[in-house]
Amino acid sequence: MPKEYRTIEEISGPLMLVREVENVTFNELGEIELANGEKRRCRVLEIDGSNALVQLFESSAGINLSDSKVRFSGRQMELGVSEDMLGRVFDGLGRPIDGGPEIIPEKRLDVNGTPMNPAARSYPEEFIQTGVSAIDGLNTLVRGQKLPIFSASGLPHADLAAQIARQSRVLGAAGSFAVVFAAMGITFEESNFFVESFKSAGALDRTVVFSNLANDPAIERIATPKMAMTAAEYLAFDRDMHVLVILTDITNYADALREVSAARKEVPGRRGYPGYMYTDLASIYERAGRQKGKKGSITMIPILSMPEDDKTHPIPDLTGYITEGQIILSRELHRKGITPPVDVLPSLSRLKDKGIGEGKTRRDHSNTMNQLFSAYARGKDAKELMVILGEAALTDIDKLYAEFSDEFEKQYVSQGFTTNRSIEETLDLGWKLLRILPRSELKRISDTLLDEFYDA
Amino acid sequence: MSIGKITKVSGPLVVASGMRDANMFDVVRVSEKRLIGEIIEIHGDRASIQVYEETSGLGTGEPVESTGLPLSVELGPGLIGSIFDGIQRPLEEIRKIAGNNLTRGIEVPSLSREKVWHFTPSVKAGDRIEGGDVLGTVAETEVVLHKIMAAPGVAGTVKSINEGDYRITDTVCVIEGADGAGFPVSLLQRWPVRRGRPYRKKLSPDKPLITGQRVVDALFPIAKGGVAAIPGPFGSGKTVTQHQLAKWAEADIVVYIGCGERGNEMTDVLNEFPELIDPHTGKSLMERTVLIANTSDMPVAAREASIYTGITIAEYFRDMGYSVALMADSTSRWAEALREMSGRLEEMPGEEGYPAYLGSRLAQFYERAGYVVSLGSDRREGALSVIGAVSPPGGDISEPVSQATLRIVKVFWGLDANLAYKRHFPAINWLTSYSLYADSLGQWFNKNAAPDWTELRGRMLSLLSDEAALDEIVKLVGMDALSPPDRLKMEAARSIREDFLHQLAFHEVDTYTSLNKQYLMMKSVLSYYDSASEALERGADIEKLVNIPSREAIGRFKYVSEDKIEEEYARIQNMLSGDISEALASKEEF
């Protein structure tokens, strides 16, 4: 029987100070029992002599200095995992909330995980066809990649993420798949949209949902992505599944992190976020990937909303430094009615070069991709000039580029949330658009490919 | 050796009491789990320790044992081709023991104790030697001859030395000091990471480190023994640029430090380097590379140590007389680790929460680079060039890490997100970047590459800066408002950007360009400008000159393989003069 302490000294926001503890360890999980028998979870943030600084995962309402008791479990926070988790819904701390029975765990895993040995990683290089041209053609996703969606309030990131989850497949590959969906501080409506979308795609019984909604305790969110990643690691590396993890919304997670940091009176980094936020986010994102000798994989699509559409805000900024690229949604394209409003120029997939080309997609992929990017960039410049000076100021060739960029947005990017294009369709569409330009402008494409595709 | 007790645990910081006898920066073993830590502050008998492994599960009262030794690296055969973590633990070996994830408290020697190396003496019994002298060699890989040097401070007469096969801890040589005591030498040395290895003297760098990257070699060259910084926002290609330099730089040894970056990037290096062939030696690139990996999910304190571990290994090879290039990606993560520890030590923060000593620590690190004359009687010359990536938040280089770095480095390759969006790679901005070595290295280029190298470089830079000025006008009044000579200038600058500076890392030919090819490329771009300008003066039509077919050939010159460049250059020149005379002839028809 673990020792009970009635020595709570201080409660302030999500933090609590417990005095005169013995044999308590850093990061240990604890439980607070209220006078009415209700139990809440917490963990040890710091031990200084006989004082333990404890962070609550739930609300502090009702905790009382004289009657509440604290017990420390001697363990770190754990999640009981088993294949029965598929098709179930859990709260942000991993307790079932769908009315079903408790999971009988096959084993219990420390939710903090352990870092993957860089020498044990296997490089992601299997092309995933998402059916979305702006991704497949230009910012290709591969198995084991972490590719976030940078969105902002009012943009349809949920539709895009659901479309990716629904349509994604690896050409010519078998193997079982699973989806792990973690909702952090989003509304019931948004969360339900995802669940319905998984249901309509017939994938709900392959999905594990961790749900911390907007009205759930904000502090619980700190544990939610760790729960999700623990479940994903189990399914991928113990059960050989290809797991797609969707984490939404990382911004709410980071805000919860800031709340704890502020309560601890730590020296803040930019915009009040803690200086260790990079490390903390990395400890979540880096759990995606592939491992040598394992069949499964974890592909991750975190979604974050950029406050004030600002990409240099610490949350998107630090995320971009850790993840392998980013898909950026643009309010301007959204206003123009482009769906999905993917702004392809600042979007990027760092792993695309290993996942495309002969034997993976098609040999013309890399060349056309670079050409489409540079032609679209030049077209946008031309259009900007046109706005100031009128069409007459453009040279003939720049007029073609301007036309190209319009058609590119209309035909290539704007495909709607239900169209599922094969990679061949995407590449052929690219060629169709490039034919707007004269052959001599296509400097990024080799002669042999031009002979074969441009003149075809 | 003192044994204390833990009194406080806060993330990677542990405070222990009963440590009065311990020294600053001693390595300690923390708790029964024997985690590795380092003392970074002492108050009375309380020592603050940064722990290089995850501290979950540590509690008060657990033992802390000082080893009495500073944090050191093992130096000897077996370094090349290995991947180590931030405190030089071999990650491949750890994987064999612990599986795919890193568990704690694993004790594995950095260098294999089992592997046998063939040692060939270079001195014989009776020779007088001093510290730094080469006693013998081990062929570590096909391209690296590992020189076994007498440790600094050792002096005396060789008593015995034998050729043969040895493990690294075996004695290969005995040196008799002045007092008659025998001093055994093995293939293995240790050196504390926070102390630079000594050398005889520093020289100012006057030879370029050829990288095969056109924008670097031609416009902003770095010297052997020089220091450079690559700051840029995410997605601007810092890592690809670092990888390109690690792959193609003309160095004997490359030390690549992945400091707080992505795990897959290290995997990429591990997969790709063994396959790539070094154009200088014809052997695999991995045969000259040492990797240090502290990825972003690995313990933060070891990130702080990783750059010191890397540079100490680099200095060791420099001392053998090699040209060593060290890439650190990214120094911002190192600074953040420093900030995190500083915060937990409750130090008074400087700018943006970084400790006040950030600038001096960075300067100390970069100053370990240089072109030096090593210890030892043969006065070998070695170079250590350092290239540090900086990841400024939001790409804004007004932040403390970038600013502190810029005060020290001589070469600045500023990456530009807008260029990256246009897929202009390497996205090094030609207007903001600079190299303070350009003048001193210019003489070398003129002597060894081409006599008019610096002249061509100067012309390219001035065309590019004219373009930026003209671009302002075009934005206001349109291209038509430009005079034909200015229009031509814009076209020439575009050609410099697209046909010369733009370089594809993933293209098998374009990824590396020899100096000779760079020269011919510069010549062909500028010869177009010269002959078109002349034709323009003689009344040729600007539209015709802009659209002549030979420009396409100039654009594709970069994809021509090295063995055919002379031929292709001649062909382009031919075509160009044909096109120009045609443009002139058509004018006369009117």
Interface residues (C-beta under 8 A of the other chain):
Chain A: N23 V24 T25 F26 N27 E28 L45 E46 I47 D48 G49 S50 Q76 D110 N112 G113 T114 P115 M116 N117 P118 A119 A120 R121 S122 Y123 P124 G144 F237 E266 V267 P268 G269 R270 G275 Y276 Y278 T279 A282 S283 Y285 E286 R287 G289 Q291 K292 G293 K294 K311 T312 H313 P314 D317 L318 G320 Y321 I322 E324 G325 Q326 L345 P346 L348 R350 L351 D353 S366 N370 F373 S374 A377 R378 L385 I388 L389 A392 A393 L394 T395 D398 S440 K443 S446 D447
Chain B: T7 K8 V9 S10 G11 V15 E54 T55 S56 G57 L58 G59 T60 G61 I83 L91 E92 I94 R95 A98 G99 N100 N101 L102 T103 P233 F234 G235 G258 G260 R262 G263 N264 M266 T267 D268 L270 N271 A293 T295 S296 D297 M298 P299 V300 R333 E336 R339 E340 G343 P349 E352 G353 S391 P393 G394 G395 D396 A417 A420 Y421 K422 R423 H424 V474 K475 L476 V477 G478 M479 D480 E498 L504 F506 P549 E552 G555 R556 Y559
